[in-house]
Amino acid sequence: MSVKYTLEQVINQPRDKVVELIDNPDNLKEWQPGFVSLEHISGEPSQVGSKSKLTYDMGKRQVVMIETITKRDLPIRFDLTFEADNVNNIQSNRFEEIDENTTKWISENEFILSGYMKIFGLFGKGMFKKQSQIYLDKFKEFAERS
């Protein structure tokens, strides 16, 4: 089972600034609620093929996922996959210049669910979109005050 959606966020910052902020893993704690740590596993950091272990506190449980960078064509595009227990997220991010001080972030997501997570796909597929929207909103807040 899979859940697909596209989100957009307009950010009042130049594209180069948006990309600089999003490309810096030290900033994850600023815009991803629950973020605990990032541990580089393999490949050249921040480059295609690079793998990192991300850890998040999600309420009463800890979520660990493996991030793989699959495409890096900044400042235009940045694609990743995230693998966790019974969930794979394929994410494509594009950054469009609206004008010299405004950027549109377009995030396409596909969550591929297996095992017990299929239940979430049936009854709570909106939760994936809601969580992604929280990240986009928090990033906008962080970028616009940076």
C-alpha positions in Angstrom: 0.0 0.0 0.0 1.2 3.5 -0.7 0.2 7.0 0.2 1.1 9.8 -2.2 0.8 13.6 -2.0 2.4 16.9 -3.0 2.8 19.9 -0.6 4.0 23.4 -1.4 5.3 26.1 0.8 6.1 29.7 -0.1 9.1 31.0 1.8 10.0 34.7 2.0 13.7 34.2 1.4 15.9 34.0 -1.7 16.3 30.5 -3.1 20.0 30.4 -2.4 19.3 31.1 1.3 16.5 28.5 1.5 18.8 25.9 -0.1 21.7 26.8 2.2 19.5 26.3 5.3 17.9 23.1 4.2 21.2 21.6 3.1 22.8 22.1 6.5 22.1 19.0 8.7 22.9 21.1 11.8 19.6 22.9 11.1 17.4 19.9 11.4 16.7 20.5 15.1 15.4 24.0 14.2 12.5 22.7 12.0 11.9 19.0 12.6 10.1 18.5 15.9 11.3 15.4 17.7 14.7 15.4 15.9 17.3 13.8 18.2 20.4 13.0 16.1 21.9 12.4 12.7 24.8 9.9 12.3 26.6 9.6 9.0 26.9 6.0 7.9 28.4 5.8 4.4 29.3 7.8 1.3 30.4 11.3 1.0 28.3 13.4 3.4 25.5 15.4 1.7 26.2 13.8 -1.7 24.3 11.3 -3.9 24.5 7.8 -2.3 25.3 9.2 1.1 23.5 7.4 4.0 22.7 8.7 7.4 20.9 7.3 10.5 18.2 9.8 11.8 16.7 9.4 15.2 13.4 11.1 16.3 11.4 11.1 19.6 7.8 10.6 18.6 5.8 10.8 21.8 6.3 7.5 23.7 8.5 5.9 21.0 11.7 6.5 19.3 11.8 6.3 15.5 15.1 5.4 13.6 15.3 5.7 9.9 18.0 5.5 7.2 18.2 8.5 4.9 19.7 8.1 1.4 20.3 11.0 -0.9 19.2 9.9 -4.4 19.4 13.1 -6.4 21.3 16.4 -5.7 20.9 19.1 -8.2 20.8 22.2 -5.9 19.6 24.8 -6.0 16.8 23.2 -8.1 16.2 19.7 -6.7 17.0 17.4 -3.8 15.6 13.9 -3.5 15.9 11.4 -0.7 14.5 8.2 0.6 13.8 7.4 4.2 13.6 3.8 5.4 12.1 2.8 8.8 10.2 -0.3 10.1 7.5 -1.1 7.6 7.7 2.4 6.0 9.7 3.7 3.1 9.3 7.3 2.1 10.4 8.5 -1.3 10.7 12.3 -1.3 11.4 14.7 -4.2 12.0 18.4 -3.3 12.1 21.2 -5.8 12.9 24.8 -5.1 11.5 27.4 -7.5 12.3 31.1 -7.5 9.1 33.2 -7.4 11.2 36.3 -7.4 14.6 37.4 -6.0 13.3 37.2 -2.4 10.7 34.5 -2.5 11.0 30.7 -3.0 8.4 28.0 -3.5 9.4 24.6 -2.0 7.5 21.7 -3.7 7.7 18.4 -1.8 6.4 15.2 -3.5 6.1 12.3 -1.1 5.3 8.6 -1.5 5.0 6.4 1.6 5.2 2.7 0.9 3.7 0.8 3.8 4.0 -2.8 4.8 3.2 -5.0 7.8 1.3 -3.2 10.6 1.8 0.2 9.0 -0.8 -0.7 6.3 -3.4 -0.1 9.0 -2.2 3.5 9.3 -2.4 3.8 5.5 -6.0 2.7 5.6 -7.2 4.7 8.6 -4.7 7.4 9.1 -3.2 8.3 5.8 -3.8 12.0 6.5 -1.2 11.7 9.4 1.6 11.4 6.9 0.6 14.5 5.1 -0.1 16.4 8.3 3.4 15.6 9.6 5.1 16.6 6.4 3.1 19.9 6.4 4.3 20.6 10.0 7.9 20.2 8.8 7.3 22.6 5.9 5.6 25.1 8.2 8.4 24.9 10.7 11.1 25.3 8.1 9.3 28.4 6.7 9.3 29.9 10.2 13.0 29.0 10.7 14.1 30.3 7.3 12.2 33.6 7.6 13.8 34.4 10.9 17.3 33.4 9.8 
